[in-house]
Amino acid sequence: MKHRRVLRKVLLGAVAVVLLAGALFLAAWNNTAIHKLDLIGDISGMESKEDERVISFQYDNGAGILTGYAKIKIQGTSSLAYEKKNYTIKFYSDPDCEDKLPIDVGWGKQNKYCMKANWIDRTQARNVVTANLAAQAQEQYGVLTQAPNNGAIDGFPVEIYSNGQFLGLYTWNIPKDAWQFAMDEDNPEHIVLCGEMWEPANLFQEMPGFDTWSVEVGEASEETKASMDRLFDFVINSSDAEFREHFGEYLDMDAALNYYVIADVAYLHDNLGKNMLLATYDGTIWYLSLYDLDTCWGTTTNGLGLVEYTEGSLDLSVNHLFERMEQCFPEELAQRYTELRAGVFSDEHILEAFRAFQGEIPKMSFAKEILRWGTGLVRRRADLPGYEYSQIEDYLETMGPALDAKYAALADK
């Protein structure tokens, strides 16, 4: 009997040690805090962007809990078909949603945000990190410095719940909105356009319309159309001499050079017509700005494969604006590439930016994402679309020589 009591104590002690070790392991494994947003109400069956629901919410930022109400819609274009949805959310303090509830999560007090599902990117980082790299490039050349992130989106990881049940790992992002560009919605000269299609008008091959370019800030007015037409007529119909001499009277040169080089380096093949933002503060000079950057660094638009980036760099000449820039500003493009690749878009800086963002997400959050959205009987990371960080390393190693060769040839023109 005595031996049994001793054995029992030993076993209980061993179990306690195992449990303690397990607790310490989990604490070490999940030692990063993450914001949590619980959407309280019915958001099921949302398939159209016209379907807007009123719900309540609870937001825990780690320092305190905020409650209130919200209007919520699904967000995106092709992503509307994905099982895990993006959401646009506007926060309010009252159930009738009459009093806005601005929340400051790092960009000043705003009541409208975008919750990105990042369905095609298992790292949850490509869109935000690539946008932040672009913002750093804009800052380097003094472009859109009045905007929260130089006209690019920004975001941070957040766990989203639906009525207390884990919905998914998301990023809480700056939306495509007036405050993305620090614009005044009541100023008719403050305009933001977004390319919505892959039509000739989105590629500067034909004159634009409001069917191909949505008005995100401003009005679809005759004045807006006249401003659009002025820009497109210049790009389409000017002579090479006129294009070189008067480019700065229509487009901000630094923004255009940055857009071209960044799209090329990051292989943003989904941003050469569709997803391009055009912003103006005076109706005259337009700034190119990158948006929706989850298709990048060599992945396909659905995240299920890779483009053939082993064959060389991206062909930006499908867009007539970029084709003309190649013809008329080859030295400027080559110089901008050299400068960005030596700093903000160097391999080391790119990879460090991704590693830093990855460090903001608890491993437990990734595990919960797999359990919630994995499709296999044995739920593995491979069940989800997209590629790990190692693919970006491979891309940079592969594409570097091809990009260097391209810009060396441009410099020699």
C-alpha positions as CSV (number, residue, x, y, z in Angstrom):
1,M,0.0,0.0,0.0
2,K,2.8,2.4,0.9
3,H,4.5,1.7,-2.4
4,R,1.3,2.5,-4.2
5,R,1.0,5.9,-2.4
6,V,4.6,6.7,-3.3
7,L,4.0,5.7,-7.0
8,R,0.8,7.8,-7.0
9,K,2.7,10.8,-5.8
10,V,5.4,10.3,-8.3
11,L,2.9,10.0,-11.1
12,L,1.0,13.1,-10.0
13,G,4.2,15.0,-9.7
14,A,5.2,13.9,-13.2
15,V,1.8,15.0,-14.6
16,A,2.2,18.4,-12.9
17,V,5.6,18.8,-14.4
18,V,4.2,17.9,-17.9
19,L,1.3,20.3,-17.5
20,L,3.6,23.1,-16.3
21,A,6.0,22.5,-19.1
22,G,3.1,22.5,-21.6
23,A,1.8,25.8,-20.1
24,L,5.3,27.3,-20.3
25,F,5.6,26.1,-23.9
26,L,2.2,27.6,-24.9
27,A,3.1,30.8,-23.2
28,A,6.4,31.0,-25.1
29,W,4.7,29.9,-28.3
30,N,2.0,32.5,-28.0
31,N,3.8,35.4,-26.3
32,T,2.6,38.0,-28.8
33,A,-0.5,40.0,-28.0
34,I,-3.1,40.5,-30.8
35,H,-6.1,42.7,-31.0
36,K,-9.6,41.1,-31.0
37,L,-12.8,42.3,-32.6
38,D,-16.1,40.5,-31.9
39,L,-18.9,41.1,-34.4
40,I,-22.2,40.6,-32.6
41,G,-25.2,40.0,-34.9
42,D,-26.1,38.3,-38.1
43,I,-23.4,38.5,-40.8
44,S,-24.2,35.1,-42.4
45,G,-25.0,34.7,-46.1
46,M,-23.5,38.1,-47.2
47,E,-22.7,37.7,-50.9
48,S,-23.3,41.3,-52.3
49,K,-21.7,44.6,-51.5
50,E,-25.2,46.1,-51.4
51,D,-26.1,43.9,-48.4
52,E,-25.4,46.1,-45.4
53,R,-26.1,44.9,-41.9
54,V,-26.3,46.7,-38.6
55,I,-24.6,44.9,-35.7
56,S,-22.9,45.6,-32.4
57,F,-19.3,45.0,-31.6
58,Q,-16.7,44.5,-28.8
59,Y,-13.1,45.5,-29.5
60,D,-10.3,44.5,-27.2
61,N,-7.0,46.1,-28.0
62,G,-5.2,44.6,-25.0
63,A,-5.4,47.8,-23.0
64,G,-9.2,48.0,-22.7
65,I,-12.5,47.0,-24.2
66,L,-14.6,49.3,-26.4
67,T,-18.3,48.5,-27.3
68,G,-20.7,50.0,-29.8
69,Y,-22.5,49.5,-33.0
70,A,-21.5,49.1,-36.6
71,K,-22.6,49.0,-40.2
72,I,-20.9,46.2,-42.0
73,K,-20.6,45.1,-45.7
74,I,-18.4,42.6,-47.5
75,Q,-15.6,44.1,-49.6
76,G,-13.6,43.3,-52.7
77,T,-14.2,42.1,-56.3
78,S,-13.0,38.6,-57.1
79,S,-12.6,38.0,-53.4
80,L,-16.4,38.2,-53.0
81,A,-16.5,34.6,-54.1
82,Y,-14.2,33.4,-51.4
83,E,-15.7,31.6,-48.4
84,K,-13.8,33.9,-46.0
85,K,-14.9,37.4,-46.6
86,N,-13.4,40.9,-46.4
87,Y,-15.4,43.5,-44.6
88,T,-15.9,47.2,-44.6
89,I,-17.0,48.4,-41.2
90,K,-18.2,51.8,-40.0
91,F,-18.4,52.3,-36.2
92,Y,-21.2,54.1,-34.3
93,S,-22.0,54.8,-30.7
94,D,-25.8,54.3,-31.1
95,P,-28.0,51.5,-32.4
96,D,-29.5,53.7,-35.1
97,C,-26.0,54.4,-36.4
98,E,-26.4,58.2,-36.4
99,D,-23.5,59.2,-34.2
100,K,-20.1,58.1,-35.6
101,L,-17.7,56.5,-33.2
102,P,-14.2,57.4,-34.4
103,I,-11.5,54.9,-33.2
104,D,-7.8,55.7,-33.2
105,V,-5.8,52.5,-33.9
106,G,-2.7,54.4,-35.1
107,W,-3.8,56.7,-37.9
108,G,-5.9,59.2,-36.0
109,K,-9.6,58.9,-35.1
110,Q,-11.6,57.4,-37.9
111,N,-14.9,55.5,-38.0
112,K,-14.4,53.5,-41.2
113,Y,-12.0,50.7,-41.6
114,C,-11.4,47.6,-43.8
115,M,-10.9,44.1,-42.3
116,K,-8.9,42.1,-44.9
117,A,-9.2,38.3,-44.9
118,N,-6.0,37.8,-46.9
119,W,-7.5,34.5,-48.2
120,I,-4.9,34.0,-50.9
121,D,-2.0,34.8,-48.6
122,R,-1.2,32.4,-45.8
123,T,1.4,34.8,-44.4
124,Q,-1.2,37.5,-43.8
125,A,1.5,39.9,-44.6
126,R,1.9,40.5,-48.4
127,N,-0.6,43.2,-48.8
128,V,0.3,45.3,-45.8
129,V,4.1,44.8,-45.9
130,T,4.3,45.6,-49.6
131,A,2.1,48.7,-49.1
132,N,4.4,49.8,-46.3
133,L,7.5,49.3,-48.5
134,A,5.8,51.4,-51.2
135,A,5.0,54.1,-48.6
136,Q,8.6,54.2,-47.5
137,A,9.6,54.8,-51.2
138,Q,7.0,57.6,-51.4
139,E,8.3,59.2,-48.3
140,Q,11.9,59.0,-49.6
141,Y,10.8,61.2,-52.5
142,G,8.3,63.4,-50.7
143,V,5.2,62.0,-52.3
144,L,1.8,62.2,-50.6
145,T,3.5,63.1,-47.3
146,Q,0.2,64.6,-46.0
147,A,-1.5,61.2,-46.1
148,P,-1.4,58.7,-43.2
149,N,0.8,56.2,-45.1
150,N,1.8,58.2,-48.1
151,G,-1.3,57.2,-50.0
152,A,-0.8,53.5,-49.4
153,I,-2.9,51.3,-47.1
154,D,-1.5,50.2,-43.7
155,G,-2.7,47.5,-41.3
156,F,-2.1,45.3,-38.3
157,P,-3.1,41.7,-37.4
158,V,-6.4,41.2,-35.6
159,E,-8.4,38.1,-34.6
160,I,-12.1,38.5,-35.6
161,Y,-14.9,36.7,-33.9
162,S,-18.6,36.3,-34.9
163,N,-20.8,36.2,-31.8
164,G,-17.9,34.9,-29.7
165,Q,-16.8,32.2,-32.2
166,F,-13.5,32.6,-34.0
167,L,-14.1,33.8,-37.5
168,G,-10.5,34.2,-38.7
169,L,-7.1,35.9,-38.6
170,Y,-7.4,39.3,-40.4
171,T,-5.6,42.5,-40.9
172,W,-7.3,45.8,-39.8
173,N,-6.5,48.1,-42.7
174,I,-6.8,51.7,-43.9
175,P,-9.8,51.6,-46.3
176,K,-10.0,53.0,-49.8
177,D,-11.4,56.3,-48.6
178,A,-10.9,60.0,-48.5
179,W,-8.8,59.8,-45.3
180,Q,-6.4,57.4,-47.0
181,F,-5.2,60.5,-48.9
182,A,-6.1,63.1,-46.2
183,M,-8.7,64.5,-48.6
184,D,-11.7,66.7,-48.0
185,E,-14.8,65.0,-49.4
186,D,-16.5,68.4,-49.8
187,N,-13.7,69.8,-52.0
188,P,-14.7,69.0,-55.6
189,E,-11.1,69.1,-56.7
190,H,-10.2,66.2,-54.3
191,I,-10.7,63.1,-56.4
192,V,-9.6,59.4,-56.2
193,L,-10.3,57.0,-59.0
194,C,-9.8,53.2,-59.0
195,G,-9.4,51.0,-62.0
196,E,-12.1,48.4,-61.7
197,M,-11.5,46.3,-64.9
198,W,-9.0,45.1,-67.4
199,E,-10.3,47.1,-70.3
200,P,-8.4,49.3,-72.8
201,A,-9.5,52.4,-70.8
202,N,-7.8,51.0,-67.7
203,L,-4.6,50.6,-69.6
204,F,-4.5,54.1,-71.0
205,Q,-5.3,52.8,-74.5
206,E,-8.8,54.5,-74.7
207,M,-10.5,57.4,-73.1
208,P,-11.9,56.6,-69.6
209,G,-15.5,56.3,-68.3
210,F,-17.1,55.8,-64.9
211,D,-17.8,52.2,-65.8
212,T,-14.1,51.4,-66.0
213,W,-12.8,53.9,-63.3
214,S,-14.9,54.1,-60.1
215,V,-15.0,57.4,-58.3
216,E,-13.9,56.6,-54.7
217,V,-13.6,60.2,-53.6
218,G,-15.5,63.0,-55.3
219,E,-18.4,62.9,-57.6
220,A,-19.0,61.2,-61.0
221,S,-19.6,64.7,-62.4
222,E,-18.9,66.5,-65.7
223,E,-16.0,68.3,-64.0
224,T,-14.5,65.0,-62.8
225,K,-14.9,63.5,-66.3
226,A,-13.2,66.6,-67.9
227,S,-10.3,66.2,-65.5
228,M,-10.0,62.5,-66.4
229,D,-10.2,63.2,-70.1
230,R,-7.5,65.8,-69.9
231,L,-5.1,63.3,-68.4
232,F,-5.9,60.4,-70.7
233,D,-5.8,62.6,-73.8
234,F,-2.3,63.7,-72.9
235,V,-1.1,60.1,-72.4
236,I,-2.8,58.7,-75.5
237,N,-2.3,61.6,-78.0
238,S,0.7,63.7,-77.1
239,S,3.9,63.4,-79.1
240,D,7.0,62.0,-77.5
241,A,8.5,65.5,-77.2
242,E,5.3,66.8,-75.6
243,F,5.2,63.8,-73.3
244,R,8.7,64.4,-72.0
245,E,8.3,68.2,-71.7
246,H,4.8,68.4,-70.1
247,F,4.6,65.2,-68.1
248,G,4.8,67.0,-64.8
249,E,1.8,69.2,-65.7
250,Y,-0.4,66.0,-65.7
251,L,1.2,63.4,-63.5
252,D,3.5,63.6,-60.5
253,M,6.8,62.2,-61.8
254,D,8.1,60.7,-58.6
255,A,4.8,58.9,-57.9
256,A,4.8,57.5,-61.5
257,L,8.4,56.4,-61.3
258,N,7.8,54.7,-58.0
259,Y,4.7,53.0,-59.2
260,Y,6.5,51.5,-62.2
261,V,9.5,50.3,-60.4
262,I,7.7,48.9,-57.3
263,A,5.2,47.1,-59.5
264,D,8.1,45.6,-61.4
265,V,10.2,44.6,-58.4
266,A,7.3,43.1,-56.5
267,Y,5.7,41.6,-59.6
268,L,2.4,43.4,-59.1
269,H,0.7,42.0,-62.3
270,D,-2.7,42.6,-60.8
271,N,-2.0,46.4,-60.5
272,L,-1.2,47.4,-64.1
273,G,-4.8,48.5,-64.9
274,K,-7.2,47.1,-62.4
275,N,-6.5,48.2,-58.8
276,M,-4.6,51.3,-59.9
277,L,-5.5,54.4,-57.9
278,L,-5.4,57.9,-59.4
279,A,-5.6,60.7,-56.9
280,T,-5.6,64.5,-57.5
281,Y,-5.9,67.5,-55.1
282,D,-6.5,70.1,-57.8
283,G,-8.1,68.3,-60.7
284,T,-5.0,68.8,-62.7
285,I,-2.0,66.8,-61.5
286,W,-2.6,63.1,-60.7
287,Y,-0.7,60.8,-58.4
288,L,-0.5,57.1,-59.1
289,S,-0.9,55.0,-55.9
290,L,-0.8,51.2,-55.4
291,Y,-3.8,49.4,-53.9
292,D,-4.7,45.8,-53.1
293,L,-1.2,44.2,-53.2
294,D,-1.9,40.6,-52.1
295,T,-1.0,39.3,-55.5
296,C,2.7,40.0,-55.4
297,W,6.2,38.5,-55.3
298,G,5.3,35.9,-58.0
299,T,2.0,34.5,-56.8
300,T,-1.1,34.1,-59.0
301,T,-4.3,36.0,-58.4
302,N,-5.9,33.2,-56.6
303,G,-2.9,32.2,-54.5
304,L,-2.9,28.7,-55.8
305,G,0.1,28.9,-58.0
306,L,3.1,30.9,-59.1
307,V,3.7,32.9,-62.3
308,E,6.6,32.0,-64.5
309,Y,8.9,34.6,-63.0
310,T,11.9,32.5,-63.9
311,E,11.6,33.8,-67.4
312,G,12.2,37.4,-66.6
313,S,10.7,40.6,-65.4
314,L,7.1,41.8,-65.6
315,D,5.9,43.3,-68.9
316,L,4.5,46.7,-67.8
317,S,4.2,47.9,-71.4
318,V,0.7,46.4,-71.6
319,N,-0.3,49.7,-70.0
320,H,0.2,52.5,-72.5
321,L,1.3,55.0,-69.8
322,F,4.1,52.7,-68.7
323,E,5.0,51.9,-72.3
324,R,5.5,55.6,-73.0
325,M,7.5,56.1,-69.8
326,E,9.8,53.3,-71.0
327,Q,10.2,55.1,-74.3
328,C,10.6,58.6,-73.0
329,F,12.1,58.3,-69.5
330,P,14.4,55.2,-69.6
331,E,17.2,56.8,-67.7
332,E,14.9,58.1,-65.0
333,L,13.4,54.6,-64.6
334,A,16.8,53.0,-64.4
335,Q,18.0,55.6,-61.8
336,R,14.9,55.1,-59.7
337,Y,15.3,51.3,-59.8
338,T,19.0,51.6,-58.7
339,E,18.1,53.9,-55.8
340,L,15.2,51.9,-54.5
341,R,17.0,48.5,-54.8
342,A,19.9,50.0,-52.8
343,G,17.6,50.8,-49.9
344,V,13.9,50.4,-49.4
345,F,13.6,47.6,-51.9
346,S,16.8,45.8,-51.2
347,D,16.5,42.1,-50.6
348,E,17.6,42.5,-47.0
349,H,15.1,45.3,-46.2
350,I,12.2,43.4,-47.9
351,L,12.8,40.2,-46.0
352,E,13.3,42.0,-42.7
353,A,10.0,43.8,-43.2
354,F,8.2,40.5,-43.6
355,R,10.0,38.9,-40.7
356,A,9.0,41.8,-38.5
357,F,5.3,41.6,-39.5
358,Q,5.3,37.9,-38.9
359,G,6.6,38.5,-35.4
360,E,3.5,40.5,-34.7
361,I,1.2,37.5,-35.2
362,P,1.0,34.8,-32.4
363,K,1.6,31.3,-33.7
364,M,-1.6,30.3,-31.9
365,S,-3.5,32.7,-34.2
366,F,-2.1,30.9,-37.2
367,A,-3.1,27.6,-35.7
368,K,-6.6,28.8,-35.1
369,E,-6.8,30.0,-38.7
370,I,-5.9,26.5,-39.9
371,L,-8.4,24.8,-37.7
372,R,-11.1,27.3,-38.8
373,W,-10.5,27.4,-42.5
374,G,-8.4,24.3,-43.4
375,T,-10.2,21.9,-45.7
376,G,-8.4,18.6,-45.3
377,L,-9.3,15.7,-43.0
378,V,-5.9,16.3,-41.4
379,R,-5.9,20.1,-41.2
380,R,-2.5,21.3,-42.3
381,R,-1.1,24.7,-43.4
382,A,-1.0,23.3,-47.0
383,D,-4.8,23.3,-47.0
384,L,-4.9,27.1,-47.3
385,P,-4.1,29.1,-50.4
386,G,-0.8,31.0,-50.8
387,Y,2.8,30.4,-50.0
388,E,5.1,30.8,-47.0
389,Y,7.8,33.5,-46.6
390,S,10.4,31.1,-48.2
391,Q,8.8,31.6,-51.6
392,I,9.5,35.4,-51.4
393,E,13.2,34.6,-50.7
394,D,13.2,32.3,-53.8
395,Y,11.5,35.0,-55.8
396,L,14.1,37.6,-54.9
397,E,17.0,35.3,-55.6
398,T,15.5,34.4,-59.0
399,M,14.3,37.8,-60.2
400,G,17.3,39.9,-59.1
401,P,19.5,39.2,-62.1
402,A,16.6,39.6,-64.6
403,L,15.6,43.0,-63.1
404,D,19.2,44.2,-63.0
405,A,19.5,43.3,-66.7
406,K,16.3,45.0,-67.7
407,Y,17.2,48.3,-66.0
408,A,20.8,48.2,-67.3
409,A,19.3,48.0,-70.8
410,L,17.0,50.9,-70.1
411,A,20.0,53.0,-68.8
412,D,21.8,52.3,-72.1
413,K,18.9,53.6,-74.3
